[in-house]
């Protein structure tokens, strides 16, 4: 029963009383207020001789980046949100318009890109502290969402393409690139890698395990294997997934999931790790979260190029790099047989993202921005085998139900948030 709040999202019946929704809201604004305090205090340090100004500007850039990402995450869930920009915000603050919200996120990420170095010094691969390329990558993703639902400012597709191309053209300077073997990303040994554009790093064994990652291993296993039956793949999605190395890297295909006694669903290797990599009895691990991968910036470039009407050979090559690796071919060889340079590149890239990021909590936002939720989820239960899909959708799949409500507790504290 402690996962009932999560099931509301799966079933498209999210209530304003949802406790997970409230916890996310409060945690984000607590962090935003702390960042606002840092930014306010930093103003008095600019220009002081006893302060290393290069380090100061780098840390100011990091603060802007984090605030932009936090506002962005909240806006993806709720749409219109309040935008507190001071340590002690107006307690009666109202929600801003979507254009204002996206504009503030854009401003924060641009301020970060202006101040952050190409590579943050003294950190491992994967930008566990953001660099200039991290900020620009999130800007490209922001423009994709800005161009789609709910704001539908389609002129932003060109900005998404050009910003993504800037990241691609400077990937070497930012320390970014694809890894050869997709499966290595889900191993403990591969948790710091050049493919991650921004990494949340975790620590197991730190005080009270407060910095451990609680999303992997045991949570993705069935009770038959000592798991908790919490995170599984959709059956139709698994059935439709193209066979090949990418499917093998995404799922534990060696498991006969239809024979499980409890939850009969395919198992994500991206959650459990490859067999033997994580202790199956653990639910606190050191696995990292990749908030954005280099593969995503390549597919953003391909899709945005198509949607903006400016398709180039570089856009095709960006998508084909992902296709070649998915097929087990070297992604860096542009004349490999998998190359296809015909068709609707926007739709092809959109579909490629579907397979590439399965199990990485990205698909909903793609379906929402392209207004394809009903088209895709209305056939979710059309499975070929004898096992029915679990957790049936019972709420509306229309655009009116895409965004989550503002938490009731937040509205009770500030009735202006109801409007």
C-alpha positions in Angstrom: 0.0 0.0 0.0 2.9 2.4 0.4 3.2 2.7 -3.3 -0.5 3.6 -3.9 0.6 7.2 -4.6 2.9 6.0 -7.4 0.1 3.9 -8.9 -2.1 7.0 -9.2 0.5 8.2 -11.8 0.5 4.9 -13.6 -3.3 4.8 -13.7 -3.7 8.5 -14.6 -5.7 9.3 -11.5 -3.4 11.7 -9.7 -5.2 13.4 -6.8 -4.1 16.7 -5.2 -3.9 14.8 -1.9 -1.2 12.5 -3.3 1.5 12.5 -0.7 4.4 11.8 -3.1 3.3 14.8 -5.1 3.5 17.0 -2.0 6.9 15.6 -0.9 8.3 16.4 -4.4 6.8 19.9 -4.3 8.1 20.7 -0.9 11.6 19.2 -1.5 12.1 21.2 -4.7 11.0 24.5 -3.2 13.2 23.9 -0.1 16.1 23.4 -2.4 15.2 26.4 -4.5 15.0 28.6 -1.4 18.5 27.4 -0.4 19.9 28.2 -3.8 18.3 31.6 -3.8 20.1 32.3 -0.5 23.4 31.2 -2.0 22.8 33.5 -5.0 21.9 36.5 -2.8 24.9 36.0 -0.6 27.3 35.6 -3.5 26.4 39.1 -4.7 28.5 40.5 -1.9 31.5 38.4 -2.8 31.9 39.5 -6.4 35.0 41.6 -6.9 36.6 40.9 -3.5 40.4 40.5 -3.6 40.4 37.7 -1.0 37.9 35.5 -3.0 39.0 33.4 -6.0 36.6 35.0 -8.6 37.0 32.1 -11.0 35.8 29.6 -8.4 33.1 31.9 -7.3 31.7 32.4 -10.8 31.8 28.6 -11.3 29.8 28.0 -8.2 27.3 30.7 -9.1 26.9 29.0 -12.4 26.3 25.7 -10.7 23.6 27.3 -8.5 21.8 28.7 -11.5 22.0 25.3 -13.2 20.5 23.5 -10.2 17.7 26.1 -9.9 16.9 25.9 -13.6 16.8 22.0 -13.4 14.5 22.1 -10.3 12.1 24.5 -11.8 12.1 22.5 -15.0 11.3 19.2 -13.3 8.4 20.8 -11.4 7.1 22.5 -14.6 7.1 19.2 -16.5 4.9 17.7 -13.8 2.6 20.7 -13.1 2.9 23.2 -16.0 2.3 26.6 -14.4 4.2 27.0 -11.1 5.3 29.8 -8.9 8.8 31.2 -9.4 10.3 32.3 -6.1 13.6 34.1 -6.8 14.5 35.3 -3.3 15.5 33.5 -0.1 12.3 34.6 1.6 9.7 34.6 -1.2 6.3 36.2 -1.0 4.1 33.7 0.9 1.2 34.7 -1.3 3.1 34.2 -4.5 1.0 33.2 -7.6 1.7 30.7 -10.3 3.4 32.2 -13.4 2.3 31.8 -17.0 3.9 28.9 -18.9 5.9 31.4 -21.0 7.2 33.0 -17.9 8.1 29.6 -16.4 10.0 28.5 -19.5 11.6 31.9 -19.8 12.9 31.7 -16.2 14.3 28.2 -16.7 16.0 29.4 -20.0 17.5 32.4 -18.2 18.9 30.2 -15.4 20.4 27.6 -17.7 21.9 30.4 -19.9 23.3 32.0 -16.8 24.8 28.7 -15.9 26.3 28.1 -19.4 27.9 31.6 -19.3 29.7 30.8 -16.0 30.5 27.1 -16.0 33.7 25.8 -17.5 33.8 23.3 -20.4 34.7 20.6 -17.9 34.2 21.0 -14.1 37.7 20.5 -12.6 38.4 17.6 -10.3 35.4 15.4 -11.0 34.9 12.1 -12.7 33.3 11.4 -16.1 29.6 12.1 -16.5 29.5 15.6 -15.1 28.6 14.8 -11.5 29.0 18.5 -11.2 27.5 20.3 -14.3 29.7 21.9 -17.0 28.9 24.3 -19.8 27.8 21.4 -22.0 25.4 20.1 -19.3 23.6 23.5 -19.2 23.3 23.7 -23.0 22.0 20.1 -23.2 19.2 20.9 -20.7 18.5 24.0 -22.7 18.0 21.9 -25.9 15.6 19.6 -24.0 13.8 22.6 -22.6 13.2 24.0 -26.1 11.8 20.6 -27.2 9.2 20.8 -24.4 8.6 24.5 -25.0 7.8 23.7 -28.6 5.3 21.0 -27.7 2.4 20.6 -25.3 1.3 22.6 -23.3 2.8 25.8 -24.7 3.1 24.7 -28.4 5.6 27.4 -29.4 6.8 25.5 -32.4 9.4 28.1 -33.3 11.5 26.6 -30.4 12.2 23.5 -32.5 14.8 25.4 -34.4 16.4 26.5 -31.1 16.4 22.9 -29.9 18.2 21.7 -33.0 20.8 24.5 -33.0 21.5 24.2 -29.2 21.8 20.4 -29.5 24.1 20.7 -32.4 26.3 23.1 -30.4 26.7 20.4 -27.7 27.5 17.8 -30.3 30.0 19.9 -32.1 31.8 20.6 -28.8 31.3 17.2 -27.2 35.1 16.5 -27.0 35.6 19.8 -25.1 32.8 18.9 -22.6 34.0 15.3 -22.2 30.9 13.8 -23.7 30.4 10.9 -26.1 28.7 7.5 -26.5 30.0 4.4 -24.7 30.7 1.4 -26.9 28.5 -1.1 -25.0 25.1 0.2 -23.8 24.9 -2.4 -21.1 28.0 -1.1 -19.3 26.0 2.0 -18.3 23.9 -0.1 -15.9 26.8 -1.6 -14.1 28.5 -0.3 -10.9 31.8 -0.1 -12.7 30.3 2.0 -15.4 28.4 4.5 -13.2 30.8 7.3 -14.1 31.0 7.5 -17.9 31.3 10.0 -20.8 27.8 9.3 -22.0 26.1 11.0 -19.0 25.7 14.8 -19.5 24.7 15.2 -15.8 25.0 12.5 -13.2 23.5 12.2 -9.7 26.1 10.3 -7.8 25.3 8.2 -4.8 27.1 6.7 -1.8 26.3 3.5 0.0 27.7 3.4 3.6 27.5 7.1 4.2 25.8 8.2 7.5 22.4 6.5 7.7 22.7 5.5 4.0 21.1 8.9 3.4 23.1 9.3 0.1 22.4 5.8 -1.3 20.3 5.2 -4.4 17.0 3.5 -3.5 15.7 2.9 -7.0 17.6 -0.2 -8.2 18.3 -3.9 -7.7 15.7 -5.5 -5.4 13.0 -3.1 -6.5 13.0 -4.5 -10.0 13.0 -8.1 -9.1 9.9 -10.4 -8.6 9.2 -11.9 -5.2 10.3 -15.3 -6.8 13.9 -13.9 -6.8 13.7 -12.1 -3.5 12.5 -8.8 -4.9 9.8 -6.4 -3.9 7.6 -6.5 -7.1 7.9 -2.7 -7.5 9.4 -1.7 -10.8 8.6 -3.7 -13.9 8.3 -3.3 -17.7 5.0 -3.1 -19.6 4.3 -6.3 -21.5 3.3 -4.8 -24.8 6.3 -2.5 -24.8 8.5 -5.6 -24.2 6.8 -7.6 -27.0 7.2 -4.7 -29.5 10.8 -3.9 -28.6 13.1 -4.7 -31.5 15.3 -7.8 -31.0 19.0 -7.2 -30.7 21.8 -6.0 -28.4 19.8 -3.0 -27.1 16.9 -5.2 -26.0 19.4 -7.5 -24.3 20.9 -4.5 -22.5 17.5 -3.2 -21.4 15.9 -6.4 -20.1 16.8 -9.5 -18.2 15.7 -11.6 -21.2 17.1 -14.8 -19.6 14.3 -14.7 -17.0 11.1 -16.6 -17.8 8.9 -13.8 -16.5 5.6 -15.5 -17.5 6.4 -18.2 -14.9 6.7 -15.9 -12.0 4.2 -16.6 -9.2 3.8 -13.0 -8.2 4.1 -10.2 -10.7 4.2 -11.7 -14.2 6.0 -8.9 -16.0 9.3 -8.4 -17.9 12.3 -7.3 -15.8 14.3 -4.3 -16.5 18.1 -4.9 -16.5 18.4 -1.1 -16.2 16.8 -1.5 -12.8 18.3 -4.7 -11.5 21.7 -4.4 -13.2 23.2 -7.3 -15.2 23.1 -10.6 -13.4 25.7 -10.6 -10.6 26.5 -6.9 -10.8 24.2 -5.8 -7.9 23.3 -7.8 -4.8 19.7 -8.9 -5.4 18.8 -8.3 -1.8 19.9 -4.7 -1.8 17.6 -1.7 -2.3 20.3 0.8 -1.4 23.1 0.9 -4.0 25.8 3.1 -5.4 24.3 3.1 -8.9 24.2 6.6 -10.4 21.2 8.3 -12.0 21.9 9.8 -15.5 19.6 12.7 -15.7 20.5 13.1 -19.4 22.7 11.0 -21.7 24.6 12.0 -24.8 22.3 9.6 -26.8 19.4 12.0 -25.9 21.1 15.1 -27.3 21.8 13.2 -30.6 18.1 12.2 -30.8 16.9 15.7 -29.9 19.0 17.1 -32.7 17.5 14.6 -35.2 13.9 15.0 -34.1 14.1 18.8 -33.8 15.8 19.1 -37.2 12.8 17.3 -38.7 10.2 19.2 -36.8 11.8 22.6 -37.7 12.1 21.6 -41.4 15.9 21.8 -41.5 17.0 18.2 -42.1 20.7 17.8 -42.8 23.1 14.8 -43.2 24.4 15.6 -39.7 20.9 15.1 -38.3 20.7 11.7 -40.0 24.1 10.7 -38.7 23.2 11.7 -35.2 20.3 9.3 -35.2 22.2 6.6 -37.1 24.9 6.6 -34.4 22.3 5.4 -32.0 20.9 2.9 -34.4 24.3 1.4 -35.2 25.1 0.8 -31.5 21.6 -0.6 -30.9 22.3 -3.2 -33.6 25.6 -4.1 -32.2 27.6 -2.2 -34.8 30.3 0.4 -34.1 28.5 3.7 -33.7 31.6 5.6 -34.9 31.6 4.1 -38.4 29.2 6.2 -40.5 29.1 3.9 -43.5 27.8 0.9 -41.5 25.0 -1.0 -43.2 22.4 0.1 -40.6 22.3 3.7 -42.0 19.0 4.9 -43.3 18.6 8.4 -44.6 15.0 8.5 -45.8 11.6 8.8 -44.2 10.2 11.2 -41.6 13.3 11.8 -39.4 11.2 13.4 -36.7 9.0 10.4 -36.3 11.9 8.0 -36.7 13.9 9.8 -34.0 10.9 9.9 -31.7 10.5 6.2 -32.0 14.2 5.6 -31.5 14.0 7.5 -28.2 11.2 5.1 -27.2 13.5 2.2 -27.4 16.8 3.9 -26.3 15.4 5.3 -23.0 13.1 2.5 -22.0 13.1 2.3 -18.2 14.7 5.6 -17.7 11.6 7.6 -16.8 11.6 9.7 -19.9 8.8 8.3 -22.1 5.9 10.0 -20.4 7.3 13.5 -21.1 7.9 12.6 -24.8 4.4 11.4 -25.2 3.0 14.5 -23.4 4.9 17.1 -25.5 3.9 15.4 -28.8 0.3 14.8 -27.5 0.5 11.1 -28.2 -0.6 9.7 -24.8 -4.0 8.5 -25.9 -2.6 7.1 -29.2 0.0 5.0 -27.4 -1.5 4.1 -24.1 -5.0 3.2 -25.5 -3.4 0.0 -27.0 -1.2 -0.7 -24.0 -3.3 -3.8 -23.0 -3.2 -5.4 -26.5 -0.7 -8.1 -25.5 -0.2 -11.3 -27.5 0.4 -13.7 -24.8 -1.8 -15.2 -22.0 -0.6 -12.8 -19.3 -2.6 -9.6 -19.1 -1.0 -6.2 -18.4 -1.0 -5.2 -14.8 -2.0 -1.9 -13.2 -4.7 -0.9 -15.8 -5.2 2.7 -16.7 -8.5 4.0 -15.4 -8.1 7.8 -15.8 -8.4 10.0 -18.9 -5.7 9.9 -21.5 -6.7 13.3 -22.9 -4.6 16.5 -22.7 -6.7 17.8 -19.9 -5.3 15.1 -17.7 -1.6 15.4 -18.7 -0.5 17.7 -15.9 -0.6 16.9 -12.2 -2.6 19.2 -9.8 -0.9 21.5 -7.4 -0.8 19.7 -4.0 -3.8 20.4 -1.8 -1.6 21.2 1.1 0.3 23.8 -0.8 -3.0 25.4 -1.9 -4.3 25.4 1.6 -1.2 27.3 2.7 -1.4 29.7 -0.3 -4.8 29.9 -2.0 -3.3 31.9 -4.8 -1.8 28.7 -6.2 -5.3 27.4 -7.0 -5.6 29.9 -9.9 
